Amino acid sequence: MSGIGNSSKKSGWKNLGLISSIFAIIIGLLVGFLILLFSNPNQAIGGFKTILTGALTDGSKGIGMVLYYATPIICTGLSVGFAFKTGLFNIGATGQFTVGAFASVVVGITATKLGNIHWIVALFAAVIAGALWALIPGLLKAYANINEVIAGIMTNYIGMYLVNWIVKDTNALFNMLENRSKPVAPTANIPKALLDQIFKGSYVNAGIIIAVIAAIIIYIILNKTTFGYELKAVGFNRDASKYAGINEKKSIVWSMVISGALAGLGGGLFYLAGSGKYIEVVDELASAGFDGISVALLGLSHPIGILLSAIFIAYIKQGGFYLQLFEYSGEIIDIIIAVIIYFSAFSMIVRNFISNRERKRKVDHIGGSAQIPAPINEPSDYGSENEEEIREATQEEGGDK
């Protein structure tokens, strides 16, 4: 009976999370409509309709462009969401995205003799570069207890300036006339996989398929493997996990490395899409990394939720391109997204507050004995029903700290 109750409770939390995300979207769109109404009342209805349906204006091309824009932010969303699930805040996804993009472009420009596997090697380079760049804040967090947010912000700027310096100082990479990187070789572009025939006129390619596969793999790692359970356990309570026999330092490092690899993959998918994107030598952080934070929050850090929220954000951004036809600024879309994320974060705070109250009630009910959990090896290795309640309460308590 206890198992059924716990299952029902978890299902209830999932439903509450879905409802809160939908509520946040509705509020964000409503705020957007009010802004349109106050800015130019005569065009408000037409402008709002454009936001909702503008991505469909060009038919299959519009849908293809939505998938194209969603591809990199699916990866950065997975990067941030994976870190969230393991108790870390990877605000350094922007730097990892940039370094991964740089590695893919370097391979794409220079390794022209690789033939048909050129784009695969270039993508692999992006993944490795992103993982290695995330290793820095991971090691600092695990062995020096330096907050990953501080280390992530620092590596964002270091990565941006480092990439700009190397590109500008390397003749083989730099296009001096246009102040950007040279184009990658045609063999380095990701194949279209017939998607260009389905969504004619768009830039969509097999990158969206790779991003979806990445989301499925992350879901399996987090929910179906002992390795994923250990990563989440360390995020809940580092000390309790160490007591249970988990190498907490190794888990923290692995969490950041995997998170960085996902962000690097996003950079590679973006610059190898064959859409004419280049590394611009400007002192500006890549927006895709910060979009990943929005996507992860709206998707509740769940891989499938991240996939859907990335497509939604790409959809309304695509619709926002047409707002200029109604004499509105395209930045209104950014305001709508900001409001949606604000309410998503607010709903998360409310859920955490309710969860804390429930945890305290549970501990009081047990008798305050939930101090140190018994050693655990597998997610299913629980003993009595009372022991399961104690462990769950303790892990939640550790997560709040």
C-alpha positions in Angstrom: 0.0 0.0 0.0 2.9 2.3 0.8 4.4 1.8 -2.7 1.0 2.6 -4.3 0.8 5.8 -2.2 4.3 6.9 -3.1 3.6 6.2 -6.8 0.5 8.3 -6.6 2.3 11.1 -4.9 5.1 11.1 -7.5 2.4 11.1 -10.3 0.7 14.0 -8.5 4.0 16.0 -8.5 4.5 15.3 -12.2 1.0 16.5 -13.0 1.5 19.6 -10.8 4.8 20.4 -12.6 3.1 20.0 -16.0 0.2 22.2 -14.9 2.6 24.9 -13.6 4.5 25.0 -16.9 1.3 25.4 -18.9 0.1 28.1 -16.5 3.5 29.9 -16.9 3.1 29.8 -20.7 -0.4 31.2 -20.5 0.6 34.0 -18.2 3.6 34.8 -20.4 1.5 35.0 -23.6 -1.1 37.1 -21.7 1.6 39.6 -20.6 2.8 39.7 -24.2 -0.6 40.5 -25.5 -1.0 43.3 -22.9 2.3 44.8 -24.1 1.1 44.7 -27.7 -2.1 46.3 -26.6 -0.5 49.2 -24.8 2.1 49.7 -27.5 -0.2 49.8 -30.5 -3.9 48.9 -29.8 -4.9 48.8 -33.4 -2.4 46.1 -34.3 -2.5 44.1 -31.0 -4.8 41.3 -32.2 -2.9 40.8 -35.5 0.4 40.9 -33.7 -0.6 38.3 -31.1 -2.0 36.1 -33.8 1.3 36.3 -35.6 3.1 35.2 -32.4 0.9 32.1 -32.2 0.8 31.2 -35.9 3.7 33.1 -37.5 5.9 30.0 -37.6 3.3 28.3 -39.8 3.1 31.2 -42.3 5.5 29.5 -44.7 4.1 26.0 -44.3 6.6 23.2 -44.1 9.5 25.7 -44.4 8.4 27.4 -41.2 8.1 24.1 -39.3 11.6 23.2 -40.5 13.0 26.5 -39.3 11.4 25.8 -35.9 13.2 22.5 -35.7 16.4 24.1 -36.9 16.3 26.8 -34.2 15.3 24.2 -31.6 18.2 21.9 -32.2 21.0 23.7 -30.4 18.9 24.8 -27.4 17.7 21.2 -27.0 21.3 20.3 -26.3 22.0 23.3 -24.0 18.7 22.6 -22.3 19.7 19.0 -21.7 23.1 20.3 -20.5 21.5 22.6 -17.8 18.7 20.1 -17.0 21.1 17.2 -16.5 23.2 19.3 -14.1 20.0 20.4 -12.3 19.0 16.7 -11.8 22.4 16.0 -10.2 22.3 19.0 -7.9 24.5 21.3 -9.9 23.8 24.6 -11.8 25.7 24.6 -15.0 25.6 28.3 -15.8 28.8 27.6 -17.8 26.9 26.0 -20.7 27.4 29.1 -22.8 31.2 28.8 -22.6 31.0 25.0 -23.3 28.8 25.7 -26.3 31.3 28.3 -27.6 34.4 26.0 -27.1 32.5 23.1 -28.6 31.5 25.2 -31.6 35.1 26.3 -32.0 36.5 22.8 -32.0 33.9 21.7 -34.6 34.8 24.7 -36.8 38.5 24.0 -36.6 38.0 20.4 -37.6 35.5 21.5 -40.2 38.0 23.9 -41.8 41.2 22.0 -41.6 40.5 18.3 -41.7 39.3 18.2 -45.3 40.7 14.8 -46.1 38.3 12.9 -43.8 35.7 12.5 -46.5 32.3 11.1 -45.5 33.2 11.0 -41.8 34.3 14.6 -41.7 31.1 15.9 -40.0 31.1 13.0 -37.5 34.7 13.8 -36.4 33.9 17.5 -36.2 30.9 16.8 -34.0 32.9 14.4 -31.9 35.5 17.2 -31.4 32.7 19.5 -30.2 31.6 17.0 -27.7 35.1 16.4 -26.3 35.9 20.1 -26.2 32.7 20.9 -24.3 33.3 18.1 -21.9 36.9 19.2 -21.2 35.9 22.8 -20.7 33.2 21.7 -18.2 35.9 19.6 -16.4 37.4 22.8 -15.0 34.4 23.8 -12.8 33.7 20.1 -12.1 37.1 19.6 -10.6 37.0 22.9 -8.7 33.6 21.9 -7.3 34.5 18.3 -6.4 38.0 18.9 -4.9 38.0 22.5 -3.8 34.3 23.0 -3.0 34.3 26.1 -5.3 30.7 27.0 -6.3 30.1 25.8 -9.9 28.2 29.0 -10.7 31.2 31.2 -10.0 33.5 28.9 -11.9 31.0 28.6 -14.7 30.7 32.4 -15.2 34.4 32.7 -15.2 34.9 29.9 -17.8 32.1 31.5 -20.0 34.2 34.7 -20.4 37.5 32.9 -20.6 36.1 30.6 -23.3 34.6 33.5 -25.3 37.8 35.6 -25.3 40.1 32.6 -25.9 38.1 31.5 -28.9 38.0 35.0 -30.3 41.8 35.4 -29.8 42.7 32.1 -31.5 40.3 32.6 -34.4 41.6 36.2 -35.0 45.2 35.1 -34.7 45.1 32.1 -37.0 45.2 32.8 -40.7 43.8 29.4 -41.6 40.6 30.1 -39.6 40.1 33.9 -39.9 38.3 35.8 -42.6 39.8 39.3 -42.1 37.4 41.1 -44.4 34.3 40.0 -42.5 35.8 39.6 -39.0 34.7 36.0 -38.6 35.8 32.5 -39.1 36.1 31.0 -42.6 33.4 28.6 -43.8 33.8 24.9 -43.0 34.3 22.4 -45.8 31.1 21.1 -47.4 31.9 17.6 -46.1 31.8 18.9 -42.6 28.1 20.0 -42.9 25.7 17.7 -41.2 23.7 15.6 -43.8 20.1 16.7 -44.5 18.7 13.1 -44.1 16.0 14.0 -46.6 14.6 16.6 -44.2 15.3 19.3 -46.8 12.8 17.5 -49.0 10.1 17.4 -46.3 10.7 20.9 -45.1 11.7 22.6 -48.3 13.5 25.9 -48.0 14.5 25.5 -44.4 17.9 24.8 -42.8 16.7 21.7 -40.8 19.0 18.7 -41.0 19.9 15.5 -39.2 21.0 17.6 -36.2 17.5 17.5 -34.9 17.5 13.7 -35.0 20.8 13.7 -33.1 19.4 16.1 -30.5 16.3 13.9 -30.0 18.6 10.8 -29.6 20.7 12.7 -27.0 17.5 13.5 -25.0 16.5 9.8 -25.0 20.0 8.7 -23.9 20.0 11.2 -21.1 16.6 10.0 -20.0 17.8 6.4 -19.9 21.0 7.4 -18.0 19.1 9.4 -15.3 16.2 7.0 -14.8 17.2 3.5 -15.9 20.9 3.1 -14.7 22.7 2.8 -11.4 25.2 5.4 -12.7 22.4 7.9 -13.1 21.0 7.1 -9.7 24.3 7.7 -8.1 24.7 11.1 -9.8 21.2 12.1 -8.5 21.9 10.7 -5.0 25.0 12.9 -4.8 22.9 15.9 -5.8 20.4 15.1 -3.1 22.9 14.7 -0.3 26.6 14.6 -0.8 27.5 13.3 2.7 24.8 10.7 2.8 25.9 9.4 -0.6 29.5 9.1 0.6 28.3 7.2 3.6 26.4 4.9 1.2 29.6 4.0 -0.6 29.2 6.4 -3.6 32.3 8.3 -4.8 30.8 11.7 -4.5 33.8 13.6 -6.0 33.8 11.3 -9.1 30.1 11.8 -9.5 30.3 15.6 -9.4 33.0 15.6 -12.0 31.1 13.2 -14.3 28.0 15.3 -13.9 29.8 18.4 -15.2 31.6 16.5 -17.9 28.4 15.0 -19.3 26.7 18.4 -19.0 29.5 20.1 -20.9 29.6 17.4 -23.6 25.9 18.1 -24.3 26.5 21.9 -24.5 29.5 21.3 -26.8 27.3 19.1 -29.0 24.9 22.0 -29.3 27.6 24.2 -30.5 28.7 21.7 -33.1 25.2 21.1 -34.4 24.7 24.9 -34.7 27.8 25.7 -36.7 27.8 22.6 -38.9 24.2 23.0 -40.0 25.2 24.4 -43.4 23.2 27.5 -42.8 25.9 30.0 -43.2 26.8 30.5 -39.5 30.3 31.6 -38.6 32.1 32.3 -35.4 31.9 36.1 -35.2 34.8 37.7 -33.4 32.8 39.9 -31.1 32.9 40.2 -27.3 29.4 38.7 -26.8 28.4 35.5 -25.0 26.4 33.0 -27.1 22.7 33.3 -26.3 22.1 29.6 -26.8 23.6 28.7 -23.5 21.3 31.1 -21.6 18.4 29.8 -23.7 19.3 26.4 -22.3 18.5 27.6 -18.8 15.1 28.8 -19.9 14.4 25.5 -21.7 15.5 23.5 -18.7 13.3 25.5 -16.2 10.3 25.3 -18.5 10.8 21.6 -19.1 11.3 20.9 -15.4 14.7 19.4 -16.2 13.1 16.3 -17.7 14.7 15.3 -21.0 11.3 14.9 -22.8 10.1 18.2 -21.2 13.2 19.9 -22.4 12.7 18.6 -25.9 9.1 20.0 -26.0 10.0 23.3 -24.3 12.9 23.9 -26.7 10.5 23.4 -29.7 8.0 25.7 -28.1 10.5 28.5 -27.5 11.8 28.1 -31.0 8.2 28.2 -32.3 7.3 31.6 -30.7 10.7 33.0 -31.6 10.0 32.1 -35.2 6.6 33.7 -35.0 8.2 36.8 -33.5 10.2 37.4 -36.6 7.0 38.5 -38.3 6.1 41.1 -35.6 7.9 43.8 -37.6 5.1 43.6 -40.1 2.8 45.1 -37.4 5.4 47.7 -36.3 6.4 45.9 -33.2 9.9 45.2 -31.9 11.0 41.5 -32.0 12.3 41.9 -28.5 8.7 41.4 -27.3 9.3 37.7 -27.7 12.2 37.9 -25.3 9.9 39.6 -22.7 7.3 36.8 -23.2 9.9 34.1 -22.7 11.3 36.0 -19.6 7.9 36.1 -18.0 7.3 32.4 -18.8 10.6 31.5 -17.1 9.9 33.7 -14.2 6.6 32.0 -13.5 8.2 28.6 -14.1 10.8 29.4 -11.4 8.1 30.8 -9.1 6.1 27.6 -9.4 9.2 25.6 -8.6 9.7 27.6 -5.4 6.1 26.9 -4.4 6.5 23.2 -5.1 9.7 23.1 -3.0 7.9 24.9 -0.2 5.2 22.3 -0.2 7.7 19.5 -0.4 9.6 20.9 2.6 6.4 21.0 4.6 5.6 17.4 3.6 9.2 16.3 4.5 9.0 17.9 7.9 5.6 16.3 8.6 7.0 12.9 7.5 10.0 13.2 9.7 7.8 14.2 12.7 5.5 11.3 12.0 8.5 8.8 11.9 9.8 10.2 15.2 12.7 12.3 14.1 14.9 9.3 13.5 15.8 10.2 10.0 19.4 11.4 10.6 21.7 9.0 8.6 20.4 6.6 6.0 21.6 3.0 5.8 24.1 2.2 3.1 22.5 1.7 -0.3 23.7 0.3 -3.5 20.8 0.2 -5.9 17.6 2.3 -6.3 15.5 -0.7 -5.4 17.5 -1.9 -2.4 15.1 -0.6 0.2 14.1 -2.6 3.3 11.0 -2.0 5.3 8.4 0.6 4.4 9.5 2.7 7.3 13.1 2.6 6.2 12.1 3.8 2.7 10.2 6.8 4.3 13.3 7.6 6.4 15.6 7.5 3.5 13.4 9.5 1.2 12.9 12.2 3.9 16.6 12.3 4.6 17.5 12.7 0.9 15.0 15.5 0.5 16.4 17.2 3.6 19.9 16.9 2.1 18.7 18.3 -1.2 17.3 21.3 0.4 20.6 22.1 2.1 
